[in-house]
């Protein structure tokens, strides 16, 4: 019998009609104002009542993963930013401003630091100048679940859960992003690698077979990379560093411990991403046509990309639209995880979504560890909110829906697991598909959404935030709000 996994639940507030705590207070305040105006100024209440009724109706109607009021407000803010030109980025030929050649949008404060790894090499750190966060990336190779025994896969999952739970005791780790990127292989890397290994004295028939395989490989092969980006907050270190040098040294020392503890989680650590590899990753994301040149730089092992060369990753132009994102030679569409699978799933649930396609695709799982000292209080608050929702449904409708009952069961299950030593993390998922030919965009969108449905994952388009969702799939420490929480044993 296949092992299944489940227990995800969306964070829910104790607010009314699906509103948050602030929205509920605003609703109650409006009702009090309406009652007072009805007592002391009935004429004013006649004008205020229709407006409040319309606002409450908009707040209660769901639309694209949020309320209709929230959706309209998001659309208005995006339109206003578009009118002001904040959604467009252009790099000029003559640049005088010292920070003109920076990344667009939410990535503008991020720059690159080149640090020694203590082993004779260097690794890159994405430093957010505004927040002070430092993000280091670990390159890994994941093991195949199809080539291992089920018991071994269960061990990998358990070790990964323990690794995430241990982060709750490291308050200086803000979040972790696991990204799987697949892109079509242009064929040059395979061709050059095979030709370099062929023995000139090999039989002609054998060489012909190898040449035929290499010639056919570009149509069926793909490059797959897996990255684990860990974001640190140096201000939360036990001894706060005095400068960037001390902060980077502290990050490097913690990375060694985190790398060694990943060995039993079903991945093989390949090393830390170097500065040139980070530049290559960002540059190829914005300009897929430059992928061959970038790969040549990375494979050469050149140390030419240092902190001052972060401008090499800067796109020439970028334009954030409401439903897609255009940048240099690519057009991207990004989705956000709207809802976790309602049922228990197997270990291969993401296989369809992560499978390579004819275009570049990045899927990022974001994990934010909850501090171990605050996990019990957070779970107790969520348990109280779930109980309140269930009791309210019973009193108003004289019945409790199956969904509310299941949500209460998950909340109680997470609380029980926490008492047995499990950790608590918040998680979300982002997916981005990039095509070079805009004519292929509809096909890429349809294929990605179909793969998500096959994986029992509900995705929604990141309407009005395409550039933010695109940036989240890069190893630069971007972390939009989380939606899902899960206890980790």
C-alpha positions in Angstrom: 0.0 0.0 0.0 1.4 3.4 -1.0 2.3 5.8 1.7 0.2 9.0 1.7 0.8 12.4 3.1 -1.6 15.2 4.2 -2.6 17.5 7.0 -2.1 20.8 5.3 -4.5 23.6 6.3 -4.9 27.2 5.4 -4.5 29.7 8.1 -7.9 31.0 9.2 -8.7 34.0 11.3 -11.6 34.2 13.8 -13.1 37.0 11.7 -16.6 37.1 10.3 -17.6 36.3 6.7 -14.0 35.2 5.9 -12.6 38.6 6.9 -9.4 39.0 8.9 -9.2 40.4 12.3 -8.8 44.0 11.0 -11.6 43.6 8.6 -13.9 42.2 11.3 -13.1 45.2 13.6 -13.9 47.5 10.7 -17.2 45.7 10.1 -18.2 46.0 13.7 -17.2 49.6 13.8 -19.3 50.4 10.8 -22.3 48.6 12.4 -21.9 50.6 15.6 -21.7 53.8 13.5 -24.8 52.8 11.6 -26.7 52.2 14.8 -25.6 55.5 16.3 -26.5 57.4 13.2 -29.9 55.7 13.1 -30.5 56.9 16.7 -29.2 60.5 16.4 -29.2 61.3 12.6 -31.8 59.1 10.7 -31.3 61.1 7.6 -27.6 60.3 7.5 -28.3 56.6 8.0 -30.4 56.5 4.9 -27.4 57.5 2.8 -24.8 55.4 4.7 -26.8 52.2 4.7 -26.7 51.5 1.0 -22.9 52.2 0.8 -22.1 49.9 3.7 -24.3 47.2 2.3 -22.5 47.4 -1.0 -19.1 47.3 0.7 -20.1 44.3 2.8 -21.4 42.4 -0.2 -18.2 43.0 -2.1 -16.2 41.8 0.9 -18.2 38.6 1.2 -18.2 37.6 -2.5 -15.1 35.4 -3.4 -13.2 36.2 -6.5 -9.9 34.6 -7.7 -8.7 33.5 -4.3 -9.7 36.6 -2.4 -12.8 38.7 -1.9 -14.3 40.8 -4.7 -13.4 43.9 -2.8 -9.8 42.8 -2.4 -9.6 41.9 -6.1 -10.9 45.3 -7.2 -8.5 47.1 -4.9 -5.6 45.1 -6.2 -6.7 45.8 -9.8 -7.0 49.5 -9.0 -3.6 49.7 -7.4 -2.1 47.9 -10.4 -3.8 50.3 -12.8 -2.6 53.3 -10.8 1.0 51.9 -10.7 0.8 51.3 -14.4 -0.3 54.9 -15.1 2.6 56.1 -13.1 5.0 53.9 -15.1 6.0 51.8 -12.1 5.3 48.5 -13.9 7.8 49.2 -16.7 11.6 49.0 -16.7 14.0 50.2 -19.3 17.8 50.2 -19.2 19.4 53.1 -21.0 22.6 53.3 -23.0 23.9 56.3 -21.1 23.5 55.8 -17.3 24.7 58.3 -14.8 22.8 57.2 -11.7 25.0 54.8 -9.6 22.1 52.4 -9.1 20.4 52.8 -12.5 21.5 49.3 -13.6 19.7 47.4 -10.9 17.1 44.7 -11.1 13.5 45.8 -11.7 10.6 46.0 -9.2 10.8 44.2 -5.9 14.4 43.0 -6.7 15.8 46.5 -6.9 17.4 46.4 -3.4 19.1 43.1 -4.0 22.8 43.0 -4.9 25.5 40.3 -5.0 28.3 39.6 -2.5 31.2 37.3 -3.2 32.4 35.4 -0.1 35.0 32.8 0.7 33.6 29.4 1.7 36.6 28.4 3.8 37.5 25.6 1.3 39.5 27.6 -1.2 36.4 28.6 -3.2 33.8 31.4 -3.2 30.1 31.4 -3.0 27.5 34.1 -3.7 25.1 35.9 -1.3 22.1 37.9 -2.4 22.1 40.8 -0.1 18.9 42.9 0.3 20.1 46.4 1.1 16.7 47.5 2.3 15.8 44.6 4.7 19.4 43.5 5.5 18.6 39.9 4.7 21.2 37.6 3.2 20.3 34.6 1.0 22.7 31.8 0.2 21.9 29.1 -2.3 22.8 25.4 -2.0 22.8 23.4 -5.3 21.5 19.9 -4.8 20.7 16.8 -6.9 17.5 15.1 -5.8 17.2 11.3 -5.7 14.5 9.6 -7.7 11.6 8.2 -5.7 10.9 5.6 -8.5 14.3 4.0 -8.1 14.2 3.6 -4.3 12.3 1.4 -1.9 9.2 2.9 -0.3 10.7 2.6 3.2 13.7 4.6 2.0 11.5 7.3 0.5 9.6 7.5 3.8 13.0 8.0 5.6 13.9 10.8 3.2 10.6 12.6 3.9 10.9 12.1 7.7 14.5 13.5 7.6 13.3 16.5 5.5 10.6 17.2 8.0 13.1 17.0 10.8 15.4 19.4 9.0 12.6 21.9 8.6 11.5 21.5 12.2 15.1 22.1 13.4 14.9 25.5 11.7 12.4 26.6 14.3 15.3 26.8 16.8 17.3 29.1 14.5 15.5 32.4 14.7 18.0 33.9 12.3 16.6 31.8 9.4 13.6 33.7 7.9 12.6 31.2 5.2 13.7 28.5 2.8 12.9 28.3 -0.9 13.3 25.0 -2.8 13.2 25.5 -6.5 13.1 23.0 -9.3 13.9 24.5 -12.7 13.6 22.6 -15.9 14.4 24.0 -19.4 14.9 22.5 -22.8 18.5 21.4 -23.5 19.9 23.2 -26.5 22.0 20.1 -27.2 25.4 21.8 -27.3 26.3 20.7 -23.8 25.5 17.1 -24.5 27.2 17.2 -27.9 30.4 18.8 -26.6 30.6 16.5 -23.5 30.1 13.3 -25.6 32.6 14.3 -28.3 35.2 15.0 -25.6 34.8 11.5 -24.2 34.7 9.5 -27.5 37.8 7.3 -28.0 39.2 7.9 -31.5 40.0 4.2 -31.7 36.4 3.1 -31.0 34.7 1.0 -33.7 32.9 3.0 -36.4 29.5 1.3 -35.7 29.6 2.3 -32.0 30.6 5.8 -32.9 27.7 6.1 -35.3 25.2 4.9 -32.7 26.5 7.5 -30.3 26.4 10.3 -32.9 22.8 9.3 -33.7 21.8 9.5 -30.1 23.4 12.9 -29.7 21.7 14.2 -32.8 18.3 13.1 -31.5 18.8 14.2 -27.9 17.9 17.9 -28.2 14.3 17.0 -29.1 13.8 14.9 -26.0 16.3 16.0 -23.3 16.1 18.7 -20.7 18.2 20.3 -18.1 17.0 20.1 -14.5 18.4 22.0 -11.6 17.3 21.9 -7.9 18.3 24.8 -5.5 17.7 25.4 -1.8 17.9 29.1 -1.1 18.2 29.9 2.6 17.4 33.5 3.8 19.2 34.7 6.9 18.5 37.8 9.1 21.9 38.8 10.5 20.2 40.9 13.1 18.8 37.8 14.8 22.2 36.0 15.2 23.1 35.2 18.8 25.8 37.9 18.5 24.7 40.6 16.0 27.5 41.2 13.5 29.0 44.7 13.3 29.3 44.8 9.5 28.6 42.9 6.3 31.9 41.0 6.5 31.1 39.5 9.9 27.5 38.8 8.8 28.7 36.9 5.7 31.2 34.9 7.7 28.4 33.9 10.1 26.2 32.9 7.3 29.0 30.7 5.9 29.5 29.0 9.2 25.8 28.1 9.5 25.6 26.9 6.0 28.1 24.2 6.7 25.9 22.7 9.4 22.8 23.0 7.3 24.5 21.3 4.3 25.7 18.3 6.4 22.2 17.8 7.9 20.6 17.5 4.4 22.4 14.3 3.6 19.6 12.1 4.8 16.8 14.1 3.1 17.0 12.4 -0.3 19.3 15.0 -1.9 23.0 15.1 -2.7 24.6 18.4 -2.0 26.6 19.6 -5.0 28.0 22.8 -3.4 27.1 26.4 -2.8 26.1 28.5 -5.8 29.0 30.7 -6.9 28.6 34.4 -7.8 28.8 33.6 -11.5 26.2 30.9 -11.2 23.8 33.3 -9.5 24.3 35.8 -12.2 23.8 33.1 -14.8 20.6 32.0 -13.1 19.1 35.5 -12.9 20.3 36.5 -16.4 18.9 33.4 -18.1 15.6 33.9 -16.3 15.2 37.3 -17.8 16.7 36.5 -21.1 16.3 32.9 -22.1 17.9 33.5 -25.5 21.2 34.2 -23.7 21.2 30.8 -22.0 23.9 29.3 -24.2 26.3 32.1 -23.4 25.6 32.0 -19.7 26.1 28.2 -19.6 29.4 28.7 -21.3 30.5 31.1 -18.6 29.4 28.8 -15.8 30.9 25.7 -17.2 34.2 27.5 -17.8 34.5 28.1 -14.0 35.5 31.7 -14.6 35.7 34.0 -11.6 34.8 37.0 -13.7 31.5 37.8 -12.0 32.0 39.6 -8.7 29.9 42.0 -6.7 30.5 44.9 -9.1 29.3 42.8 -12.1 25.8 42.2 -10.7 24.7 44.5 -13.5 25.3 41.6 -15.9 22.1 40.0 -14.5 20.1 43.2 -15.2 17.5 42.9 -18.0 17.4 45.5 -20.8 13.6 45.9 -20.4 10.8 44.4 -18.4 7.1 45.1 -18.4 4.7 43.8 -15.8 1.2 43.2 -17.2 -1.8 42.2 -15.2 -1.8 38.6 -16.4 1.8 38.1 -17.6 5.3 39.5 -17.5 7.5 40.4 -20.5 11.2 40.7 -20.1 14.0 40.8 -22.8 13.5 37.7 -25.0 11.0 35.9 -22.7 7.4 36.1 -21.7 6.4 34.6 -18.4 3.2 33.6 -16.6 3.3 32.9 -12.8 0.9 31.1 -10.5 0.5 31.0 -6.7 -0.7 28.1 -4.7 -4.3 28.9 -3.8 -5.2 25.7 -1.9 -3.3 22.6 -0.8 -4.7 19.2 -1.7 -7.8 18.4 0.3 -7.0 14.7 0.3 -4.0 12.7 1.3 -1.5 12.4 -1.6 1.4 10.1 -2.5 5.1 11.1 -2.6 4.9 11.7 -6.4 2.2 14.3 -6.2 4.4 17.0 -7.8 5.7 14.8 -10.5 3.4 16.2 -13.3 4.0 19.8 -12.2 7.8 19.4 -12.1 8.1 17.4 -15.3 10.2 19.1 -18.1 8.4 20.7 -21.0 9.4 22.5 -24.2 9.7 25.8 -22.3 11.5 26.9 -19.1 9.6 26.3 -15.9 10.4 27.0 -12.3 8.5 25.7 -9.3 9.3 27.0 -5.9 8.2 25.7 -2.5 8.5 28.3 0.2 8.9 27.3 3.8 8.9 29.7 6.7 9.7 27.9 10.0 7.7 29.1 13.0 9.8 29.8 16.1 9.6 26.7 18.4 8.7 28.9 21.4 5.7 30.4 19.7 4.4 27.3 17.8 2.2 26.2 20.7 0.5 29.6 21.0 0.0 29.8 17.2 -1.6 26.3 17.0 -3.8 27.1 20.0 -5.0 30.2 18.3 -5.7 28.3 15.1 -7.5 25.6 17.0 -9.7 28.2 18.7 -10.5 29.8 15.3 -11.5 26.5 13.8 -13.7 25.7 16.8 -15.3 29.1 16.6 -16.1 28.6 12.9 -17.6 25.3 13.6 -19.7 26.6 16.5 -20.9 29.6 14.4 -22.0 27.3 11.6 -24.0 25.2 14.0 -25.7 28.1 15.6 -26.5 30.0 12.4 -27.2 27.1 9.9 -27.8 24.3 12.5 -25.3 22.2 10.7 -21.5 22.0 10.2 -20.1 21.5 6.8 -17.8 18.7 6.0 -15.1 21.2 5.1 -15.3 22.9 8.5 -15.3 19.6 10.3 -12.2 18.5 8.3 -10.5 21.8 9.0 -11.1 21.4 12.8 -9.7 17.9 12.6 -6.5 19.1 10.9 -6.1 21.9 13.5 -6.4 19.4 16.4 -4.1 17.0 14.6 -1.4 19.7 14.2 -1.8 20.6 17.9 -1.3 17.0 19.0 1.7 16.6 16.8 3.3 19.7 18.2 2.9 18.3 21.8 4.8 15.2 20.6 7.8 17.4 19.4 6.8 18.3 15.9 7.7 21.7 14.4 5.4 24.1 12.6 6.1 25.7 9.3 4.2 27.9 6.9 4.4 27.0 3.2 3.4 28.2 -0.2 4.1 27.3 -3.8 4.8 29.4 -6.9 5.2 28.2 -10.5 6.5 30.2 -13.4 6.5 29.2 -17.1 8.7 31.2 -19.6 8.5 31.0 -23.4 10.6 32.8 -26.0 7.8 32.8 -28.6 4.7 34.6 -27.4 2.6 32.3 -29.6 3.5 29.4 -27.3 2.2 31.2 -24.2 -1.3 29.9 -24.3 -0.1 26.3 -24.7 2.3 26.7 -21.8 -0.5 28.1 -19.6 -2.9 25.3 -20.5 -0.2 22.6 -19.9 0.9 24.0 -16.6 -2.7 24.4 -15.2 -3.5 20.9 -16.4 -0.4 19.5 -14.7 -1.4 21.2 -11.5 -4.9 19.8 -11.6 -3.4 16.3 -12.2 -1.3 16.9 -9.1 -4.5 17.9 -7.1 -3.1 21.4 -6.6 -5.2 24.4 -7.1 -3.2 27.2 -8.6 -4.4 30.7 -9.5 -2.8 33.3 -11.7 -0.9 35.9 -9.8 -3.1 38.7 -11.1 -1.5 42.1 -10.8 1.6 40.6 -9.2 3.3 38.7 -12.1 6.7 40.3 -11.5 6.6 39.5 -7.8 5.7 35.8 -8.4 8.4 35.7 -11.1 11.0 37.1 -8.6 9.9 34.6 -6.0 11.1 31.7 -8.1 14.7 33.2 -8.3 17.2 32.4 -5.5 17.2 36.0 -4.3 15.3 35.8 -1.0 11.9 37.2 -2.2 9.0 36.0 0.1 5.4 37.1 -0.5 2.8 36.3 2.1 2.2 32.7 3.0 -1.2 30.9 2.7 -0.7 27.4 4.0 0.5 26.1 7.4 1.5 22.6 8.2 3.0 20.8 11.3 6.3 19.1 10.6 7.4 16.1 12.6 
